[in-house]
């Protein structure tokens, strides 16, 4: 007598759930995670790889621009310092109409230093004084005044904001202003 045995695999609902769960678990580990630990999309997915590359390029360009600006404007003094004739006087014309004559030094983007300073003073026929920025008429006399004899007693050194300077120029040694300065110095 032979007995025939048939084997039938019976799977329980719990077994198939474990197999499916294990299979899904392997698939999830093979994919790039779409969400971070917080359950939100990862930073790379939110921004995108192309956008990150563009951001890096923009940051490099900004850094290069900042370095270039510093090199051009911040690391050196004006090249105009080379234009100053140190053996002569300069005239400095301000935005308020005042003109100062003296020795320029240390031109930079913020301030200009002037020493050995003189300015024009107008004496009206009635005896009143005003600086040459005011209107002088035919009855007025223009003279050169040395900075330092004013009521407030300033030193013979002035720092003027670069924003207040229209222009400056070197004076020739034979100009009337330089001759008046030399006459004053020889007294």
C-alpha positions in Angstrom: 0.0 0.0 0.0 1.3 3.1 -1.1 0.3 6.3 0.4 0.3 9.3 -1.5 1.1 12.5 0.2 0.3 15.9 -1.3 2.0 18.8 0.1 0.0 22.0 0.0 1.5 25.2 1.0 -0.8 27.2 3.0 0.2 30.7 3.7 -1.4 32.7 6.4 -2.3 36.3 6.0 0.5 37.2 8.4 3.2 35.5 6.3 2.3 37.3 3.1 2.2 40.6 4.9 5.7 40.1 6.2 7.0 39.1 2.7 5.4 42.1 1.1 6.7 44.4 3.8 10.3 43.0 3.4 10.1 43.5 -0.4 8.9 47.0 -0.1 11.6 47.8 2.5 14.3 46.7 0.1 12.9 48.9 -2.7 12.8 52.0 -0.4 16.5 51.6 0.5 17.4 51.4 -3.2 15.7 54.7 -4.1 16.9 58.2 -3.2 15.0 59.4 -0.2 12.3 61.8 -1.2 11.7 63.1 2.3 14.0 64.0 5.1 13.7 63.0 8.8 11.1 65.6 9.3 8.9 64.2 6.7 9.5 67.2 4.3 11.2 66.8 1.0 15.1 66.9 1.3 16.8 70.1 0.5 18.3 68.8 -2.7 14.9 67.8 -3.9 13.3 71.1 -3.0 15.9 73.3 -4.6 17.0 71.0 -7.4 20.5 70.2 -8.6 20.5 72.8 -11.4 19.4 75.5 -9.1 22.1 74.6 -6.6 24.7 74.8 -9.4 23.3 78.2 -10.4 23.5 79.4 -6.8 27.1 78.3 -6.5 28.0 80.2 -9.7 26.2 83.3 -8.4 28.0 83.1 -5.1 31.4 82.8 -6.8 30.6 85.8 -9.0 29.5 87.9 -6.0 32.7 86.9 -4.1 34.8 87.8 -7.2 33.0 91.2 -7.5 33.5 92.0 -3.8 37.2 91.2 -4.1 37.5 93.2 -7.3 35.8 96.2 -5.7 38.0 96.0 -2.6 41.1 95.8 -4.8 40.0 98.7 -7.0 38.7 101.1 -4.3 39.7 99.9 -0.9 43.2 98.5 -1.0 44.9 101.5 -2.4 44.6 105.3 -2.2 43.5 107.2 -5.3 45.9 107.2 -8.2 45.3 111.0 -8.1 47.9 111.1 -5.3 50.5 110.8 -8.1 49.0 113.9 -9.8 49.8 116.1 -6.8 52.8 118.4 -7.4 54.2 118.3 -3.9 56.5 121.2 -4.5 53.6 123.6 -5.4 50.3 124.7 -3.9 46.9 123.4 -5.0 43.5 125.1 -5.3 40.5 123.1 -3.9 37.1 124.1 -5.2 34.2 123.1 -2.9 30.5 122.6 -3.8 29.5 125.6 -1.6 31.6 128.0 -3.7 34.5 128.2 -1.2 38.0 127.8 -2.6 41.0 126.8 -0.4 44.7 127.1 -1.4 47.2 124.8 0.3 49.1 121.6 0.1 47.1 118.5 -0.7 47.9 115.1 0.8 46.2 111.8 1.3 43.5 111.8 -1.3 41.2 108.9 -0.8 37.5 108.1 -1.3 36.3 109.7 1.9 38.5 112.7 2.8 41.2 114.9 1.4 43.8 116.5 3.7 44.9 120.1 3.1 47.7 121.8 5.0 49.3 125.3 4.9 45.8 126.7 4.0 44.8 130.0 2.6 41.5 131.3 1.3 40.1 134.4 -0.4 38.4 137.0 1.7 36.3 139.9 0.3 36.3 143.2 2.1 33.3 145.3 1.2 33.4 149.1 0.9 31.5 149.3 4.2 34.3 147.4 6.0 32.5 144.0 6.3 34.3 140.8 5.5 33.0 137.7 3.7 34.6 134.8 2.0 35.0 134.9 -1.8 32.1 132.6 -2.4 29.8 135.6 -2.0 29.3 138.1 -4.7 32.0 140.7 -4.9 31.1 144.1 -6.5 33.3 146.8 -7.9 33.6 148.5 -4.4 35.1 145.3 -2.8 38.7 144.3 -2.3 39.8 140.7 -2.4 42.6 139.6 -0.1 44.2 136.3 0.9 43.7 135.1 4.5 45.7 132.5 6.3 43.6 129.7 8.1 44.1 129.8 11.8 43.5 133.4 12.7 39.7 132.9 12.9 37.7 133.2 16.1 37.5 129.5 16.7 41.3 129.1 16.2 41.6 126.1 13.8 44.8 124.2 13.2 46.5 124.7 9.8 45.2 121.3 8.7 41.8 120.4 7.3 40.1 117.2 6.3 37.4 117.8 3.6 34.9 115.2 2.6 35.5 114.1 -0.9 31.8 114.5 -1.6 32.2 118.3 -1.1 35.0 118.7 -3.6 34.1 119.7 -7.2 37.7 119.6 -8.4 41.3 120.5 -7.4 44.2 121.7 -9.5 48.0 122.3 -9.1 49.0 126.0 -9.1 51.9 127.4 -11.1 54.6 129.1 -9.1 54.1 132.3 -11.0 50.3 132.6 -10.2 49.0 135.6 -8.4 47.7 133.4 -5.5 51.1 131.7 -5.0 52.9 135.0 -5.2 50.6 136.4 -2.5 51.2 133.2 -0.3 55.0 133.7 -0.7 54.7 137.4 0.2 52.7 136.4 3.3 55.3 133.7 4.3 58.2 136.2 3.9 56.7 138.7 6.3 
